[in-house]
Amino acid sequence: MRSADEKNWPQAEGQLQEAIALCRECAQIGTLRKNMGLIYAQAGDVEHAKEQLQLALKLLPTSAETAAIAQMLERLNSQPGSSRP
């Protein structure tokens, strides 16, 4: 996604929100949620990042990316001022 490569977080967020709305329950929804979580994390929106990454973990429980998603969640949860779910 070009906007993410260019660090245009608002545009990347909008594109992913549109993709999620179109996808609903398609085969790629877990990956879209993971990517949305990463965009939120890059933009500094920790709470939304955690929410999206938790959804991604539920949707991708056996994915090769599961460990990386869990690690990102752990990093976000360990940030000062972060509340654990």
C-alpha positions in Angstrom: 0.0 0.0 0.0 1.7 3.1 -1.2 0.2 5.5 1.4 1.7 3.3 4.2 5.1 3.2 2.4 5.0 7.0 2.2 4.0 7.2 5.9 0.7 8.9 5.1 -1.1 7.3 8.0 -4.5 9.1 7.6 -4.7 8.0 3.9 -3.5 4.5 4.7 -6.1 4.3 7.5 -8.9 5.4 5.2 -7.9 2.9 2.5 -7.8 0.0 5.0 -11.2 1.0 6.5 -12.6 0.9 3.1 -11.1 -2.5 2.4 -12.4 -3.8 5.7 -15.9 -2.5 4.9 -15.8 -4.1 1.4 -14.3 -7.4 2.7 -16.5 -7.9 5.7 -15.8 -11.6 6.2 -13.7 -12.4 3.2 -10.6 -14.6 3.4 -8.3 -11.6 3.9 -10.1 -9.9 6.8 -7.5 -11.1 9.4 -4.7 -9.7 7.3 -6.6 -6.4 6.8 -7.2 -6.1 10.6 -3.5 -6.8 11.3 -2.4 -4.2 8.8 -4.9 -1.7 10.3 -3.4 -2.4 13.7 0.1 -1.7 12.4 -1.0 1.6 10.8 -2.6 2.7 14.0 0.6 1.7 15.9 2.7 3.7 13.5 0.3 6.7 13.8 0.6 6.5 17.6 -3.0 5.4 18.3 -2.1 2.6 20.7 -5.6 1.7 21.8 -7.0 1.2 18.3 -3.8 -0.6 17.3 -4.3 -3.1 20.2 -8.0 -3.5 19.3 -7.2 -4.3 15.6 -4.3 -6.6 16.5 -6.4 -8.6 19.0 -9.0 -9.1 16.2 -6.3 -10.2 13.9 -5.1 -12.8 16.4 -8.6 -14.2 16.7 -9.0 -14.3 12.9 -5.5 -15.7 12.2 -4.9 -18.2 15.1 -2.7 -20.5 13.1 -1.1 -18.0 10.7 2.7 -17.8 10.3 2.2 -14.1 11.4 0.6 -15.1 14.7 3.8 -14.8 16.8 4.7 -11.4 15.3 1.2 -10.1 16.0 1.4 -11.3 19.6 4.8 -9.7 20.0 3.5 -6.4 18.7 0.6 -6.6 21.2 3.0 -7.3 24.0 5.1 -4.3 23.1 2.0 -2.1 23.0 0.7 -3.4 26.3 4.1 -2.8 27.9 4.1 0.9 27.0 3.8 3.3 29.9 0.2 4.3 30.4 -1.2 1.4 28.4 -4.0 -0.6 30.0 -4.0 -4.4 29.5 -7.2 -5.8 28.1 
